[in-house]
Amino acid sequence: MTENFDDELARMDELEEQADSAIFEALLLDDPIRGLTLRHHPTVQSGSTLQSVIDILRNEKVGCVMVEKDNQIIGVMTERDFLLRAI
């Protein structure tokens, strides 16, 4: 029984450290965007199929893809777009 208690205490300590780290890394709304670590999002051509976009979202573990046409970003397709239009 004390092992379970010790495990729970250790887990609580881990969660507290993670929360402290998140607070330390928090940004203010007026901080410049250049201070953010931006991640790369995959791009698809405007003629891509919906299935190919879904496959990319799953495989890349991202929530959106950039849609491009003639080497210009023309939009963003998100998971929400699929949820709102699901048949």
VEXDRENDREN-119250 format. One record per atom (N, C-alpha, C, CB): residue in one letter; residue number from 1; x, y, z. Coordinates in pm, 1 decimal, decimal comma. Glycine has a CB too. Layout:
BEGIN
NODE residuo num     east    north       up
NODE       a NUM        X        Y        Z
...
***
This chain:
BEGIN
NODE residuo num     east    north       up
NODE       m   1     81,9   -119,9      0,0
NODE       m   1      0,0      0,0      0,0
NODE       m   1     85,9    125,8      0,0
NODE       m   1    -93,0      0,1    120,0
NODE       t   2    194,2    125,3     76,1
NODE       t   2    279,9    244,1     78,6
NODE       t   2    350,1    264,5    -55,4
NODE       t   2    383,6    232,7    191,0
NODE       e   3    370,1    154,5   -130,7
NODE       e   3    430,5    168,5   -263,4
NODE       e   3    339,9    251,2   -354,6
NODE       e   3    457,2     29,6   -325,9
NODE       n   4    210,5    223,4   -350,3
NODE       n   4    115,6    300,0   -431,2
NODE       n   4    116,3    446,9   -391,1
NODE       n   4    -25,9    242,2   -417,3
NODE       f   5    122,0    471,3   -261,9
NODE       f   5    124,9    607,9   -210,9
NODE       f   5    251,5    679,1   -258,4
NODE       f   5    117,1    608,5    -56,9
NODE       d   6    365,4    608,8   -250,2
NODE       d   6    491,7    667,0   -295,7
NODE       d   6    488,4    696,6   -445,4
NODE       d   6    608,2    573,0   -263,4
NODE       d   7    429,1    605,1   -522,0
NODE       d   7    416,0    626,5   -666,4
NODE       d   7    331,2    749,6   -695,6
NODE       d   7    354,4    502,9   -733,8
NODE       e   8    222,2    764,3   -622,3
NODE       e   8    134,9    880,2   -641,6
NODE       e   8    206,9   1010,0   -605,9
NODE       e   8      7,6    865,9   -557,1
NODE       l   9    282,3   1009,1   -497,6
NODE       l   9    358,1   1128,8   -459,2
NODE       l   9    462,3   1164,3   -564,7
NODE       l   9    426,4   1107,6   -323,3
NODE       a  10    529,7   1062,7   -616,4
NODE       a  10    629,9   1086,9   -720,1
NODE       a  10    564,0   1145,5   -844,5
NODE       a  10    704,6    956,6   -755,3
NODE       r  11    449,1   1092,4   -881,1
NODE       r  11    376,8   1142,6   -998,6
NODE       r  11    330,5   1287,3   -976,6
NODE       r  11    255,1   1051,9  -1029,8
NODE       m  12    285,0   1317,4   -856,4
NODE       m  12    242,6   1454,0   -825,4
NODE       m  12    360,9   1550,6   -835,6
NODE       m  12    180,3   1460,4   -684,1
NODE       d  13    477,8   1506,6   -789,5
NODE       d  13    597,5   1590,0   -800,3
NODE       d  13    632,4   1617,1   -946,8
NODE       d  13    716,1   1522,7   -729,1
NODE       e  14    622,3   1513,5  -1031,4
NODE       e  14    649,9   1529,7  -1174,1
NODE       e  14    554,8   1631,2  -1236,6
NODE       e  14    638,6   1394,9  -1246,6
NODE       l  15    426,4   1617,8  -1204,9
NODE       l  15    326,8   1708,9  -1260,7
NODE       l  15    350,5   1852,6  -1215,1
NODE       l  15    186,5   1664,2  -1220,9
NODE       e  16    390,5   1869,2  -1090,4
NODE       e  16    418,0   2003,1  -1038,8
NODE       e  16    537,5   2065,5  -1110,1
NODE       e  16    443,3   1998,0   -887,7
NODE       e  17    641,7   1985,2  -1135,5
NODE       e  17    758,2   2035,6  -1208,1
NODE       e  17    720,0   2077,3  -1349,8
NODE       e  17    869,0   1929,4  -1212,2
NODE       q  18    634,5   1997,2  -1414,8
NODE       q  18    589,7   2030,8  -1549,9
NODE       q  18    510,3   2161,1  -1549,3
NODE       q  18    504,5   1916,8  -1608,6
NODE       a  19    425,5   2179,0  -1450,4
NODE       a  19    345,4   2301,4  -1440,9
NODE       a  19    435,6   2422,0  -1418,3
NODE       a  19    241,6   2290,2  -1327,1
NODE       d  20    535,4   2407,3  -1330,2
NODE       d  20    629,1   2516,7  -1305,4
NODE       d  20    703,5   2553,7  -1432,9
NODE       d  20    728,7   2478,5  -1195,1
NODE       s  21    743,1   2452,9  -1509,8
NODE       s  21    813,4   2476,6  -1635,4
NODE       s  21    724,0   2550,7  -1734,2
NODE       s  21    861,0   2344,1  -1695,9
NODE       a  22    597,7   2512,0  -1742,6
NODE       a  22    503,5   2576,8  -1834,5
NODE       a  22    482,4   2722,4  -1796,2
NODE       a  22    369,0   2502,5  -1835,4
NODE       i  23    474,3   2750,1  -1666,9
NODE       i  23    456,3   2887,8  -1621,2
NODE       i  23    579,3   2970,3  -1656,5
NODE       i  23    430,0   2892,3  -1469,0
NODE       f  24    697,0   2912,2  -1639,1
NODE       f  24    821,1   2982,4  -1670,1
NODE       f  24    827,8   3017,7  -1818,6
NODE       f  24    942,3   2897,1  -1630,2
NODE       e  25    777,2   2926,9  -1904,2
NODE       e  25    783,8   2947,6  -2048,0
NODE       e  25    666,8   3029,0  -2102,2
NODE       e  25    789,1   2815,3  -2117,5
NODE       a  26    574,1   3067,1  -2018,1
NODE       a  26    456,3   3141,0  -2063,9
NODE       a  26    498,2   3274,5  -2124,7
NODE       a  26    357,4   3163,7  -1947,3
NODE       l  27    420,7   3317,2  -2221,4
NODE       l  27    448,3   3442,9  -2289,8
NODE       l  27    338,9   3543,4  -2258,7
NODE       l  27    460,3   3421,5  -2441,7
NODE       l  28    372,1   3668,1  -2273,3
NODE       l  28    273,1   3774,2  -2258,7
NODE       l  28    211,2   3803,0  -2395,2
NODE       l  28    337,1   3902,8  -2198,4
NODE       l  29     89,7   3852,3  -2395,8
NODE       l  29     21,3   3879,0  -2521,8
NODE       l  29     90,9   3984,7  -2606,3
NODE       l  29   -119,7   3921,9  -2494,7
NODE       d  30    167,3   4071,6  -2543,2
NODE       d  30    236,4   4173,6  -2621,9
NODE       d  30    380,7   4136,0  -2655,1
NODE       d  30    234,6   4304,7  -2547,6
NODE       d  31    421,3   4011,2  -2626,2
NODE       d  31    553,6   3963,4  -2666,6
NODE       d  31    557,7   3950,3  -2818,6
NODE       d  31    587,2   3827,1  -2598,4
NODE       p  32    671,3   3980,5  -2880,9
NODE       p  32    680,2   3966,3  -3026,9
NODE       p  32    677,3   3819,2  -3068,3
NODE       p  32    808,7   4033,1  -3079,6
NODE       i  33    619,0   3792,7  -3182,9
NODE       i  33    604,9   3655,8  -3231,5
NODE       i  33    740,9   3592,1  -3260,2
NODE       i  33    518,4   3653,3  -3357,4
NODE       r  34    843,1   3674,0  -3288,6
NODE       r  34    975,0   3618,5  -3316,8
NODE       r  34   1031,5   3542,1  -3196,9
NODE       r  34   1070,8   3729,7  -3357,1
NODE       g  35    976,7   3564,5  -3077,7
NODE       g  35   1022,7   3493,4  -2959,3
NODE       g  35    967,4   3352,7  -2947,7
NODE       g  35    986,5   3570,4  -2837,8
NODE       l  36    872,5   3319,1  -3032,7
NODE       l  36    812,3   3186,2  -3028,8
NODE       l  36    895,5   3086,1  -3107,5
NODE       l  36    669,9   3190,7  -3083,5
NODE       t  37    889,5   2962,5  -3064,6
NODE       t  37    948,4   2855,2  -3142,8
NODE       t  37    839,5   2804,7  -3236,3
NODE       t  37   1005,2   2739,7  -3051,4
NODE       l  38    851,0   2838,5  -3362,3
NODE       l  38    750,0   2799,3  -3459,9
NODE       l  38    789,0   2665,3  -3520,6
NODE       l  38    733,8   2907,3  -3570,1
NODE       r  39    689,5   2579,1  -3537,2
NODE       r  39    720,0   2450,2  -3597,3
NODE       r  39    674,0   2447,8  -3741,9
NODE       r  39    654,4   2336,3  -3518,2
NODE       h  40    739,9   2364,3  -3816,7
NODE       h  40    707,0   2348,6  -3958,4
NODE       h  40    576,7   2271,6  -3972,2
NODE       h  40    821,1   2276,4  -4034,4
NODE       h  41    490,4   2316,8  -4061,1
NODE       h  41    368,4   2242,8  -4092,4
NODE       h  41    375,1   2200,2  -4237,7
NODE       h  41    240,6   2328,4  -4064,9
NODE       p  42    328,9   2079,7  -4264,6
NODE       p  42    333,0   2030,9  -4402,1
NODE       p  42    245,4   2115,4  -4493,9
NODE       p  42    288,7   1885,0  -4407,6
NODE       t  43    279,6   2113,6  -4621,5
NODE       t  43    199,7   2183,3  -4721,2
NODE       t  43    142,1   2082,3  -4819,5
NODE       t  43    284,2   2289,8  -4795,2
NODE       v  44     27,7   2115,5  -4874,2
NODE       v  44    -35,6   2034,8  -4978,5
NODE       v  44    -74,9   2127,9  -5091,9
NODE       v  44   -160,2   1956,5  -4923,7
NODE       q  45    -85,6   2072,9  -5209,1
NODE       q  45   -131,0   2150,5  -5323,9
NODE       q  45   -282,5   2165,1  -5318,2
NODE       q  45    -87,1   2083,7  -5456,7
NODE       s  46   -334,0   2271,3  -5374,9
NODE       s  46   -477,6   2298,0  -5368,1
NODE       s  46   -560,8   2188,0  -5434,1
NODE       s  46   -508,4   2431,2  -5433,5
NODE       g  47   -501,9   2109,4  -5521,9
NODE       g  47   -574,3   2000,7  -5586,8
NODE       g  47   -566,3   1867,8  -5513,5
NODE       g  47   -522,9   1982,9  -5724,4
NODE       s  48   -505,4   1866,3  -5394,8
NODE       s  48   -490,9   1741,6  -5318,4
NODE       s  48   -626,7   1689,3  -5273,9
NODE       s  48   -400,1   1763,2  -5195,8
NODE       t  49   -634,8   1557,6  -5258,2
NODE       t  49   -760,0   1498,1  -5210,7
NODE       t  49   -772,1   1513,7  -5060,1
NODE       t  49   -767,9   1349,3  -5249,7
NODE       l  50   -894,5   1510,7  -5011,7
NODE       l  50   -917,5   1518,1  -4867,3
NODE       l  50   -852,0   1400,4  -4796,8
NODE       l  50  -1068,0   1521,3  -4836,5
NODE       q  51   -856,4   1282,1  -4859,1
NODE       q  51   -794,6   1164,6  -4797,0
NODE       q  51   -644,6   1184,7  -4779,8
NODE       q  51   -821,5   1039,0  -4881,1
NODE       s  52   -579,0   1245,3  -4877,8
NODE       s  52   -434,8   1267,5  -4864,8
NODE       s  52   -404,6   1366,0  -4752,3
NODE       s  52   -376,3   1318,9  -4997,1
NODE       v  53   -490,7   1465,5  -4734,1
NODE       v  53   -471,9   1561,4  -4624,4
NODE       v  53   -490,4   1491,2  -4490,1
NODE       v  53   -571,2   1680,2  -4637,4
NODE       i  54   -592,9   1407,6  -4479,1
NODE       i  54   -615,7   1332,1  -4355,3
NODE       i  54   -495,4   1243,8  -4325,0
NODE       i  54   -743,9   1246,2  -4366,1
NODE       d  55   -441,7   1178,0  -4426,5
NODE       d  55   -324,3   1092,3  -4407,3
NODE       d  55   -206,0   1172,8  -4354,9
NODE       d  55   -286,3   1022,8  -4538,8
NODE       i  56   -185,8   1291,4  -4408,5
NODE       i  56    -75,5   1376,4  -4362,5
NODE       i  56    -97,4   1418,6  -4217,5
NODE       i  56    -61,5   1501,1  -4452,8
NODE       l  57   -219,7   1460,2  -4183,7
NODE       l  57   -249,4   1500,0  -4045,3
NODE       l  57   -217,7   1386,3  -3949,0
NODE       l  57   -397,4   1541,8  -4031,0
NODE       r  58   -257,1   1265,6  -3985,2
NODE       r  58   -231,8   1149,7  -3898,2
NODE       r  58    -83,5   1116,2  -3890,9
NODE       r  58   -309,6   1027,9  -3948,0
NODE       n  59    -20,5   1103,9  -4006,5
NODE       n  59    119,1   1060,3  -4010,7
NODE       n  59    214,8   1161,8  -3949,7
NODE       n  59    159,7   1032,5  -4153,0
NODE       e  60    188,2   1288,5  -3972,1
NODE       e  60    276,5   1393,9  -3920,9
NODE       e  60    239,5   1437,6  -3778,9
NODE       e  60    272,4   1514,3  -4013,9
NODE       k  61    124,4   1388,1  -3730,7
NODE       k  61     75,5   1423,8  -3596,5
NODE       k  61     65,6   1575,8  -3580,1
NODE       k  61    168,6   1364,9  -3487,8
NODE       v  62     -1,1   1638,4  -3677,3
NODE       v  62    -23,9   1782,7  -3674,2
NODE       v  62   -173,2   1808,8  -3686,3
NODE       v  62     54,4   1854,8  -3788,0
NODE       g  63   -214,5   1928,4  -3653,8
NODE       g  63   -355,3   1963,6  -3658,5
NODE       g  63   -394,5   2045,8  -3779,3
NODE       g  63   -391,5   2037,3  -3536,4
NODE       c  64   -294,0   2080,7  -3862,2
NODE       c  64   -327,3   2158,6  -3981,4
NODE       c  64   -220,7   2140,7  -4088,3
NODE       c  64   -342,8   2307,3  -3946,3
NODE       v  65   -258,9   2172,1  -4210,3
NODE       v  65   -165,2   2175,7  -4322,4
NODE       v  65   -184,1   2308,2  -4395,7
NODE       v  65   -186,9   2053,7  -4419,1
NODE       m  66    -76,5   2356,9  -4452,7
NODE       m  66    -82,8   2477,0  -4534,5
NODE       m  66   -121,1   2435,0  -4676,1
NODE       m  66     53,6   2554,9  -4532,8
NODE       v  67   -213,6   2507,5  -4736,3
NODE       v  67   -256,6   2478,3  -4873,1
NODE       v  67   -189,6   2579,7  -4964,7
NODE       v  67   -413,8   2483,2  -4887,3
NODE       e  68   -122,9   2528,1  -5068,6
NODE       e  68    -53,5   2620,2  -5157,6
NODE       e  68    -93,1   2598,4  -5302,8
NODE       e  68     96,7   2605,0  -5142,0
NODE       k  69    -78,7   2706,2  -5376,9
NODE       k  69   -104,3   2704,7  -5520,7
NODE       k  69     -2,5   2798,5  -5583,9
NODE       k  69   -253,1   2747,9  -5555,1
NODE       d  70     68,1   2750,4  -5683,7
NODE       d  70    171,2   2830,4  -5751,1
NODE       d  70    272,9   2886,1  -5651,9
NODE       d  70    106,5   2945,3  -5829,0
NODE       n  71    317,1   2799,4  -5558,4
NODE       n  71    417,8   2834,7  -5457,4
NODE       n  71    375,6   2947,8  -5364,2
NODE       n  71    545,2   2873,2  -5525,6
NODE       q  72    246,2   2969,2  -5348,9
NODE       q  72    193,2   3069,8  -5255,9
NODE       q  72     97,1   3000,6  -5159,7
NODE       q  72    121,1   3186,8  -5332,8
NODE       i  73    107,5   3031,8  -5031,1
NODE       i  73     12,4   2979,3  -4933,8
NODE       i  73   -120,7   3049,8  -4957,5
NODE       i  73     63,0   3000,0  -4786,1
NODE       i  74   -225,3   2969,8  -4983,0
NODE       i  74   -356,9   3029,2  -5008,5
NODE       i  74   -456,8   2996,1  -4898,5
NODE       i  74   -410,9   2981,6  -5142,5
NODE       g  75   -414,5   2912,6  -4804,0
NODE       g  75   -505,5   2878,7  -4696,1
NODE       g  75   -446,1   2778,5  -4599,6
NODE       g  75   -633,3   2825,2  -4751,9
NODE       v  76   -524,9   2747,9  -4498,6
NODE       v  76   -487,7   2650,6  -4396,9
NODE       v  76   -605,2   2555,8  -4380,5
NODE       v  76   -449,8   2719,8  -4260,8
NODE       m  77   -578,2   2426,4  -4382,9
NODE       m  77   -683,0   2326,6  -4360,9
NODE       m  77   -656,5   2265,3  -4224,1
NODE       m  77   -685,1   2216,0  -4475,2
NODE       t  78   -756,1   2268,2  -4136,8
NODE       t  78   -738,9   2220,2  -3999,9
NODE       t  78   -827,4   2099,3  -3972,2
NODE       t  78   -769,9   2331,7  -3900,3
NODE       e  79   -798,9   2033,7  -3860,5
NODE       e  79   -884,2   1923,1  -3816,0
NODE       e  79  -1028,0   1971,7  -3800,2
NODE       e  79   -832,2   1863,5  -3682,4
NODE       r  80  -1042,9   2092,0  -3751,1
NODE       r  80  -1176,2   2148,9  -3729,1
NODE       r  80  -1254,5   2158,9  -3860,0
NODE       r  80  -1164,8   2287,6  -3664,0
NODE       d  81  -1184,8   2192,0  -3967,2
NODE       d  81  -1251,2   2197,8  -4097,9
NODE       d  81  -1316,4   2064,2  -4131,7
NODE       d  81  -1150,8   2236,7  -4207,7
NODE       f  82  -1246,9   1955,5  -4102,2
NODE       f  82  -1301,9   1822,4  -4129,7
NODE       f  82  -1419,8   1791,9  -4038,1
NODE       f  82  -1193,6   1715,1  -4113,1
NODE       l  83  -1406,0   1827,8  -3910,7
NODE       l  83  -1512,8   1798,6  -3814,7
NODE       l  83  -1641,4   1872,8  -3849,0
NODE       l  83  -1468,3   1835,3  -3673,6
NODE       l  84  -1628,9   1995,9  -3892,8
NODE       l  84  -1747,6   2075,3  -3925,0
NODE       l  84  -1814,8   2032,7  -4055,3
NODE       l  84  -1710,4   2221,0  -3933,4
NODE       r  85  -1737,9   1966,0  -4141,3
NODE       r  85  -1792,4   1927,7  -4271,7
NODE       r  85  -1809,4   1777,0  -4287,3
NODE       r  85  -1703,1   1979,6  -4381,4
NODE       a  86  -1788,2   1702,1  -4180,8
NODE       a  86  -1795,5   1555,3  -4189,4
NODE       a  86  -1934,7   1510,0  -4230,7
NODE       a  86  -1757,4   1491,2  -4054,9
NODE       i  87  -1936,5   1410,6  -4316,2
NODE       i  87  -2064,2   1355,3  -4363,4
NODE       i  87  -2089,5   1225,5  -4290,2
NODE       i  87  -2063,8   1332,5  -4518,3
***
